[in-house]
């Protein structure tokens, strides 16, 4: 068997085209060169020259930059307010949410609904059966154009979750702890808040129909945003 392999090795060649054939050189010197090259290339390409010594200052600089980045991001990282067990509470269906919202808004001037839930176009990685868009026909503004791609009176508000939403949302965060996306959308923490900030409903209307937050730790982000909004002249967000 070994003799057969030697025959295969020595008879091997490469066709270079045009009838030119180059025989392979299978001898001890060739294999020694291959072995040496493999050892040299294991860590470094020899054509690059001498392999540089590791500079520990680069690691120290990288660590310092990461620490500085983390410190700068602190102001933009949402507080970690309770675990999922405490935030996922008071589950409400999307249809029940819309019923309560309709109690606040009432009918439009044409006697149609002021609430529209749309299904976004399919996008890879986005569940458009679970995540829907909420649009509101603003009271007293039925003829005002908010968006060029929508009929008069209609305003884009935010994403809602189908078929159920918890009172408070759950965030997906990046490696620094900053907000990346919503894992779950909260009917109070995200949707009611956006409706208030957009001027679609008032804070008093929201609390009269949906109830007042208890003011415990998990409610803190919502109450803080509303407090800052009132202090800043209730400018639409």
Beta strands, then each sheet from edge to edge (+ up, - down):
strand 1: 13-17
strand 2: 20-23
strand 3: 92-93
strand 4: 115-118
strand 5: 131-137
strand 6: 154-161
strand 7: 164-165
strand 8: 170-173
strand 9: 179-184
sheet 1: 1+ 2-
sheet 2: 3+ 7-
sheet 3: 4+ 5- 6+
sheet 4: 8+ 9-
end
